[in-house]
Structure formats: structure tokens, C-alpha cells
Amino acid sequence: MKTETFQLELITPCFCGGAEPHRQAEIRAPSIRGQLRWWFRTLGGFKSLAPMPVPEQEEMVVGSTAGGEGRAGRVVVRVSGLSPSSETVDDIAMAARPGSPRGYLLFPLRAEKAGTPNERRRDRGVFNRAAVRTVSVPAFALHCVWRGETGIWSDIRSLVAVFGHLGALGFRSRRAMGAVAFCGASPSLPEALNRFQRPNGIVVRQLPAADPSDAISVLAKWLKGWRSHGRTGNNEAERAMPGFCYAKQDHDMAAKGVQGSAFRPALGLPVVSKYGEWNETFDRDKAQRDPKYRGGGRFASPVLLRPHKDAQGKCHALVIFVDAHKWPDGKEVYLSSGTHRGAPRAVSLALYEAMKNDPHLKSFL
């Protein structure tokens, strides 16, 4: 059995809740184990365990509930050193009002209806509300125990290293929130990735940033530039955004029935606009019976925004393109509301690839 303790900190606001996420935030071992599982799958399992199939590797390392029979994995994680946070915030407290960079990333915090403060609040428990370099950040100890063969221990440490460099926890973790970092010295990320069978399952790029709070703004502005709605085309600033032509095509497809391939669904579903929604599935029989039916299915964005802090304390604004989980070839998407409800459309990865090749993004690894 091998045991090691890793010291980690939360460098951006973290909304990682337990049973009552609207009352408090807490760092829980199951949340971290879920992150380890996700990175293990994304990177294709360990080279050292090949040719064992990845599902069998995963079952051995982090466990499985397949078939209704639970099986514990051989890696055990525990968390200590950070008490739950009773601080709760909404969009106002997070300086995330419409039009602001944080507002773009934290729009789910907005109340659906305006009213008195008690009526409109949609609170979330939070750690590290400020998330700037000059503020003391919450830190916790991650205790990792490996109960398997000792020869695999270096691989387990590499899995933790990937999480410590590129991972995040909680609500909006794909959108710059809940980013973690090693305290002080950190394991080598390139060396850790090299122990996996599919390190090219992710492509990591970066933008310059001064501190974690700045990284949030930098990443929000970058993403908005590629997802600009393009509704009217009359705003010159909007037309100048790199994603305008793609967004306008998707808008006109929903509003005017324009034929062709959709682009924004490849960046995550559901995509909701004034004129319609996109979903992975649509049951026409059910739609005829229920006028409120909107289809179903979700697709998690393969574009991850990650503030990152290196061992020297330098901040980076990372954009991670998860090629291992990009939109499947040949899979259609469906307009699930509006005039063209139920219409299938092909999905193109052209926008995704254009984002990946943005000349403003620099190599990180």
C-alpha cells in the first residue's frame, strides 16, 4: 500500500456543494474521485496497463457501479484541512451582472424573475469569492491511498498530478470556476500526461493573465468573442468578433429555417436562444401529444476554461480542447422549439477547430 498527501488550493471561486449547495460549499472526496475518473477516461487509461481495456482499468483503479453491482476501486482519496463555507452569494455578490465577464460565465446565478431581494436571490455556497493574488486562498489536503500493486503507484501519482494542474470542482467548473492548483512545488504535467495512452486527447492553449481574477475575465472575453450571437449584424463590435459568422448562421437557421450545418451545438448543449433551442434528441410523436415538449439530451462542452497557477506563482489562462469528447461525426442535432421545431441539422466542427487555431492562443505544454 502506498500513501501520499498533496496540498492543493482553490484559485478561483468554487461552488462545490454537498447535500445543500445553496447553503454551503464543501470539498468532498466523491467530487475529487469523479474528477480522477473523468481525466482517466479522457486520457485513455495508463500505458502500463495496456492492453487491458480502459473500462477494466477504470474499474480496478477508481471502481465501478456497472450492472448495479458496486465494486470499490483500489485508489482511496480523503480530504482534510478545509471546513465547509457558509458564505452564500448570488450574481450581484459575485459582481456577475449581465454585460460583465463574470456575468457571462455565471449567468445561471441570475434569478429568473425580478422582485424583492428575497424573491430574486439564487444563492450558492462559495469558497474564495474574491480569487485574486493578494487574497489568501482556501487550501486543503488531498490524501491518496493506493491499495494495488506498487508498480502502478507512479501512474496514480500522475493521475493526481493531472487533476492538480488542470482540474476543477463544482458548479461551472468547465467555465473557469473551482480551479485547483498545487501549493508550492508541483509534479511535472508533461511527465504525468506521458504515462497515459492518449495524452493527445486534450489540446492545451493559453492566454496571458496577471492573476486568477484576471484569468476569469480574459477567458470570458475570449469565449464570448467566439460565441457572439450575431442576431442583428448591425453592431460593428459584434460583427468584428471571430465567431460572428458561425453564430449568425445558427441564429438564422433557428429563426428563418436556413439550411446547412449548425456550429454552436458542438460547443455544448443545450443552446438556448430567443428563437429556439438545440437538443440531442427529439421525439416527434411526443411533440404532437405535448405542446410543451422541447426534446432532450445534453452534451458537455469540450472547451474547458481553466485559470492555472504554476509553481512560481505565475498565472495562466488556459483553454483546454478535449478532442477525446468532441461532437461525434455524423450525429445530428434538433431544433426543439420555434417555427422549425423538430427539424434535424448536421453539426459541423468548423467553429471548434477555428477556436483551437485562434492565433491569439499560445502553446502551453
C-alpha positions as CSV (number, residue, x, y, z in Angstrom):
1,M,0.0,0.0,0.0
2,K,1.2,3.5,-0.9
3,T,0.1,6.8,0.7
4,E,0.8,10.4,-0.1
5,T,-0.7,13.7,0.8
6,F,-0.9,16.5,-1.8
7,Q,-1.5,20.2,-0.8
8,L,-4.0,21.9,-3.1
9,E,-5.6,25.3,-3.1
10,L,-8.7,26.8,-4.8
11,I,-7.6,29.7,-7.0
12,T,-11.0,30.7,-8.4
13,P,-14.4,30.9,-6.8
14,C,-15.6,27.4,-6.1
15,F,-19.2,26.4,-5.8
16,C,-18.7,22.8,-4.7
17,G,-21.7,21.8,-2.7
18,G,-22.9,18.7,-0.9
19,A,-26.5,17.9,0.1
20,E,-27.3,21.7,0.4
21,P,-25.3,23.6,-2.3
22,H,-27.4,26.7,-1.8
23,R,-26.5,26.9,1.9
24,Q,-22.8,25.9,2.0
25,A,-19.8,24.9,-0.1
26,E,-17.7,21.9,0.9
27,I,-14.9,19.9,-0.7
28,R,-15.9,16.3,-0.8
29,A,-13.8,13.2,-1.6
30,P,-16.5,11.9,-4.1
31,S,-16.2,15.1,-6.1
32,I,-12.4,14.6,-6.5
33,R,-12.8,10.9,-7.2
34,G,-15.2,11.8,-10.0
35,Q,-12.6,14.2,-11.4
36,L,-10.0,11.5,-11.3
37,R,-12.3,9.1,-13.2
38,W,-13.1,11.8,-15.8
39,W,-9.4,12.5,-16.5
40,F,-8.6,8.8,-16.5
41,R,-11.2,8.1,-19.2
42,T,-10.3,11.2,-21.2
43,L,-6.6,10.3,-21.4
44,G,-7.3,6.7,-22.3
45,G,-6.0,4.9,-19.2
46,F,-2.5,4.0,-18.3
47,K,0.2,2.9,-20.8
48,S,1.5,0.5,-18.2
49,L,-1.8,-1.4,-18.0
50,A,-2.2,-1.9,-21.8
51,P,-3.6,-3.9,-23.5
52,M,-6.1,-4.2,-20.7
53,P,-9.3,-2.4,-21.9
54,V,-9.9,1.1,-20.4
55,P,-13.2,0.1,-18.7
56,E,-11.4,-2.7,-16.9
57,Q,-8.6,-0.4,-15.9
58,E,-11.1,2.1,-14.6
59,E,-12.9,-0.5,-12.6
60,M,-9.7,-1.5,-11.0
61,V,-8.4,2.0,-10.3
62,V,-11.4,4.0,-9.3
63,G,-14.2,1.4,-9.1
64,S,-17.5,0.8,-10.9
65,T,-21.2,0.6,-10.4
66,A,-21.9,-1.0,-13.7
67,G,-24.7,-3.6,-13.7
68,G,-26.0,-2.5,-10.3
69,E,-23.1,-4.2,-8.5
70,G,-20.7,-1.8,-6.9
71,R,-17.0,-2.5,-6.9
72,A,-14.6,-0.4,-4.9
73,G,-11.5,0.9,-6.7
74,R,-8.0,0.4,-5.3
75,V,-7.4,4.1,-5.0
76,V,-8.8,5.9,-2.0
77,V,-9.0,9.6,-1.6
78,R,-9.7,11.6,1.5
79,V,-9.9,15.4,2.1
80,S,-8.9,17.4,5.2
81,G,-8.0,20.8,6.3
82,L,-10.9,22.9,4.9
83,S,-14.2,23.3,6.7
84,P,-17.4,23.9,4.8
85,S,-18.0,27.5,3.8
86,S,-21.3,29.0,5.0
87,E,-20.9,32.1,2.8
88,T,-23.5,32.3,0.1
89,V,-23.5,34.5,-3.0
90,D,-25.7,35.4,-6.0
91,D,-24.9,37.2,-9.2
92,I,-24.8,40.6,-7.5
93,A,-22.5,39.5,-4.7
94,M,-20.2,37.9,-7.4
95,A,-20.1,41.0,-9.5
96,A,-21.6,38.9,-12.2
97,R,-24.3,41.1,-13.6
98,P,-25.3,41.0,-17.3
99,G,-22.6,42.5,-19.5
100,S,-19.7,41.7,-17.2
101,P,-17.1,39.0,-17.8
102,R,-18.2,37.1,-14.7
103,G,-21.8,37.7,-15.7
104,Y,-21.1,35.9,-19.0
105,L,-19.7,32.8,-17.2
106,L,-22.0,32.8,-14.2
107,F,-25.3,33.6,-15.9
108,P,-27.0,30.6,-14.1
109,L,-26.8,32.6,-10.8
110,R,-29.2,35.1,-12.2
111,A,-32.7,34.9,-10.8
112,E,-35.4,34.1,-13.4
113,K,-37.7,36.9,-12.2
114,A,-37.0,40.3,-10.7
115,G,-38.6,41.2,-7.4
116,T,-37.6,41.9,-3.9
117,P,-34.2,40.7,-2.8
118,N,-35.6,37.7,-1.0
119,E,-37.6,36.7,-4.1
120,R,-34.8,37.1,-6.6
121,R,-31.9,35.6,-4.9
122,R,-30.5,32.4,-6.2
123,D,-27.7,31.7,-3.7
124,R,-24.8,29.3,-3.9
125,G,-22.3,28.4,-1.3
126,V,-18.8,29.5,-2.3
127,F,-15.2,29.3,-1.4
128,N,-12.8,32.1,-2.4
129,R,-15.3,34.7,-3.6
130,A,-12.6,37.2,-4.4
131,A,-10.0,34.9,-6.1
132,V,-7.2,37.4,-6.6
133,R,-3.5,37.0,-6.0
134,T,-3.5,39.4,-2.9
135,V,-6.2,37.4,-1.1
136,S,-5.4,34.3,1.0
137,V,-6.9,31.4,-0.9
138,P,-8.6,28.3,0.7
139,A,-6.3,25.2,0.8
140,F,-6.9,21.6,1.6
141,A,-5.0,18.3,1.9
142,L,-5.8,15.5,-0.5
143,H,-4.8,12.2,1.0
144,C,-4.3,9.5,-1.7
145,V,-4.0,5.8,-0.8
146,W,-3.2,3.1,-3.3
147,R,-4.1,-0.4,-2.3
148,G,-3.0,-2.1,-5.5
149,E,0.3,-3.2,-7.0
150,T,3.2,-0.9,-6.0
151,G,4.4,-0.8,-9.7
152,I,1.3,1.3,-10.5
153,W,1.9,3.9,-7.9
154,S,3.8,6.3,-10.2
155,D,0.7,6.2,-12.6
156,I,-1.6,7.0,-9.7
157,R,0.6,10.0,-8.8
158,S,0.4,11.1,-12.4
159,L,-3.4,11.0,-12.3
160,V,-3.4,13.2,-9.3
161,A,-0.9,15.5,-11.0
162,V,-3.2,16.0,-14.0
163,F,-6.1,16.8,-11.7
164,G,-3.9,19.2,-9.6
165,H,-2.8,21.1,-12.8
166,L,-5.9,21.0,-15.0
167,G,-8.8,20.0,-12.7
168,A,-11.6,22.0,-11.2
169,L,-14.5,21.3,-8.8
170,G,-18.2,22.1,-8.6
171,F,-20.7,24.3,-10.4
172,R,-19.4,26.0,-13.6
173,S,-16.1,24.1,-13.3
174,R,-15.9,24.0,-17.1
175,R,-16.2,27.7,-17.2
176,A,-13.2,28.9,-15.0
177,M,-14.7,28.3,-11.6
178,G,-13.4,26.0,-8.9
179,A,-9.9,25.8,-10.4
180,V,-7.4,24.0,-8.2
181,A,-3.6,24.3,-8.0
182,F,-0.8,22.7,-6.1
183,C,0.6,24.6,-3.2
184,G,4.3,25.3,-3.8
185,A,6.2,22.6,-5.8
186,S,4.2,20.6,-8.2
187,P,4.6,17.4,-10.2
188,S,5.6,17.8,-13.8
189,L,2.4,17.9,-16.0
190,P,4.1,16.8,-19.3
191,E,5.7,13.8,-17.5
192,A,2.3,12.9,-15.9
193,L,0.5,13.1,-19.3
194,N,3.1,10.9,-20.9
195,R,2.0,8.0,-18.6
196,F,-1.4,7.8,-20.3
197,Q,-2.3,6.0,-23.5
198,R,-4.0,9.0,-25.1
199,P,-2.3,12.3,-24.0
200,N,-3.3,13.8,-27.3
201,G,-7.0,13.5,-26.1
202,I,-6.6,17.1,-24.9
203,V,-5.0,20.2,-26.6
204,V,-4.0,22.9,-24.1
205,R,-3.6,26.5,-25.2
206,Q,-3.1,29.7,-23.1
207,L,-3.8,33.4,-23.0
208,P,-1.7,35.8,-20.8
209,A,-3.2,36.7,-17.4
210,A,-2.0,38.6,-14.3
211,D,-3.9,36.7,-11.6
212,P,-6.8,34.3,-11.2
213,S,-9.4,37.0,-11.3
214,D,-7.9,38.5,-14.4
215,A,-7.8,35.0,-15.9
216,I,-11.5,34.7,-15.5
217,S,-12.1,38.0,-17.3
218,V,-9.6,37.1,-20.1
219,L,-11.2,33.7,-20.7
220,A,-14.8,35.1,-20.6
221,K,-14.0,37.7,-23.2
222,W,-12.3,35.2,-25.4
223,L,-15.2,32.7,-25.3
224,K,-17.8,35.5,-25.9
225,G,-15.9,36.5,-28.9
226,W,-16.3,33.1,-30.4
227,R,-20.0,32.6,-29.3
228,S,-21.3,36.1,-30.2
229,H,-24.9,35.6,-31.1
230,G,-25.0,37.6,-34.3
231,R,-28.7,38.3,-34.0
232,T,-28.8,41.5,-36.0
233,G,-25.4,42.1,-37.5
234,N,-25.9,45.8,-37.0
235,N,-23.4,46.2,-34.2
236,E,-20.0,46.7,-35.6
237,A,-18.3,45.4,-32.5
238,E,-20.4,42.2,-32.7
239,R,-19.6,41.8,-36.4
240,A,-15.9,42.0,-35.7
241,M,-15.9,39.1,-33.2
242,P,-14.3,36.0,-34.7
243,G,-17.3,33.8,-34.1
244,F,-19.9,36.1,-35.7
245,C,-20.4,34.3,-39.0
246,Y,-20.9,31.0,-37.2
247,A,-23.3,32.4,-34.7
248,K,-25.3,34.2,-37.3
249,Q,-25.7,31.0,-39.3
250,D,-27.1,29.2,-36.3
251,H,-29.4,32.1,-35.4
252,D,-30.8,32.3,-38.9
253,M,-31.2,28.5,-39.0
254,A,-33.4,28.7,-36.0
255,A,-35.3,31.9,-36.9
256,K,-35.5,31.6,-40.7
257,G,-35.1,28.0,-41.4
258,V,-31.8,28.5,-43.2
259,Q,-30.4,25.1,-44.3
260,G,-26.8,24.0,-43.6
261,S,-24.7,22.8,-40.7
262,A,-25.0,24.1,-37.1
263,F,-21.9,25.1,-35.3
264,R,-22.5,26.2,-31.7
265,P,-24.1,22.8,-30.6
266,A,-20.6,21.4,-30.9
267,L,-19.6,23.7,-28.0
268,G,-22.1,22.2,-25.7
269,L,-25.9,21.7,-25.3
270,P,-28.5,22.9,-24.7
271,V,-28.0,26.1,-26.6
272,V,-30.9,28.4,-25.9
273,S,-31.8,31.5,-27.9
274,K,-34.8,33.8,-28.4
275,Y,-35.8,31.8,-31.5
276,G,-35.2,28.2,-30.5
277,E,-33.2,25.6,-28.6
278,W,-31.0,22.8,-29.8
279,N,-31.1,19.3,-28.2
280,E,-29.6,15.9,-28.9
281,T,-32.9,14.1,-29.2
282,F,-36.4,14.9,-30.3
283,D,-39.4,12.6,-30.2
284,R,-42.0,13.8,-32.8
285,D,-44.8,11.6,-31.5
286,K,-44.3,13.0,-28.0
287,A,-44.2,16.5,-29.5
288,Q,-47.6,16.0,-31.1
289,R,-49.0,14.9,-27.8
290,D,-47.4,17.6,-25.6
291,P,-47.0,21.1,-27.0
292,K,-44.6,22.0,-24.2
293,Y,-42.2,19.2,-25.1
294,R,-38.8,20.5,-26.0
295,G,-36.7,17.4,-26.7
296,G,-33.9,16.2,-24.5
297,G,-30.3,15.3,-24.1
298,R,-27.2,17.2,-23.1
299,F,-23.7,17.5,-24.5
300,A,-21.0,18.8,-22.2
301,S,-18.8,21.4,-23.8
302,P,-15.4,20.1,-25.0
303,V,-13.9,23.6,-24.5
304,L,-12.7,24.0,-20.9
305,L,-11.7,27.3,-19.4
306,R,-9.1,26.9,-16.7
307,P,-7.1,29.5,-14.7
308,H,-3.8,27.9,-13.8
309,K,-1.1,28.8,-11.3
310,D,2.4,27.3,-11.8
311,A,5.0,26.5,-9.1
312,Q,6.5,30.0,-9.5
313,G,3.1,31.6,-8.8
314,K,2.6,32.8,-12.4
315,C,-1.0,32.7,-13.6
316,H,-2.1,31.3,-17.0
317,A,-5.5,31.5,-18.6
318,L,-5.8,28.0,-20.2
319,V,-8.2,26.9,-22.9
320,I,-8.4,23.1,-23.0
321,F,-9.8,21.5,-26.1
322,V,-11.0,18.0,-25.2
323,D,-10.7,16.2,-28.5
324,A,-11.5,12.9,-26.8
325,H,-15.0,14.2,-26.1
326,K,-15.8,16.3,-29.2
327,W,-19.1,16.1,-31.1
328,P,-19.4,12.7,-32.8
329,D,-19.1,12.5,-36.5
330,G,-22.4,12.2,-38.3
331,K,-24.6,12.9,-35.3
332,E,-27.4,15.4,-35.9
333,V,-28.9,18.0,-33.6
334,Y,-32.6,19.0,-33.4
335,L,-34.3,22.3,-33.2
336,S,-36.7,21.7,-30.3
337,S,-38.8,24.9,-30.3
338,G,-39.9,27.8,-32.5
339,T,-41.2,27.7,-36.0
340,H,-38.9,24.9,-37.2
341,R,-39.4,22.7,-34.2
342,G,-38.1,19.1,-34.6
343,A,-36.0,19.9,-37.7
344,P,-32.7,17.9,-37.7
345,R,-29.5,19.6,-38.7
346,A,-26.0,18.3,-39.3
347,V,-23.3,19.6,-36.9
348,S,-20.0,21.0,-38.1
349,L,-16.8,21.1,-36.1
350,A,-15.6,24.1,-38.1
351,L,-16.2,26.5,-35.3
352,Y,-14.5,24.2,-32.7
353,E,-11.4,23.9,-35.0
354,A,-11.3,27.6,-35.7
355,M,-11.3,28.3,-31.9
356,K,-8.5,25.8,-31.5
357,N,-6.4,27.5,-34.2
358,D,-7.0,31.1,-32.9
359,P,-3.6,32.8,-33.3
360,H,-4.1,34.6,-30.0
361,L,-3.8,31.3,-28.2
362,K,-0.3,30.1,-27.5
363,S,1.0,26.7,-26.7
364,F,1.1,25.7,-23.1
365,L,2.7,22.3,-23.0
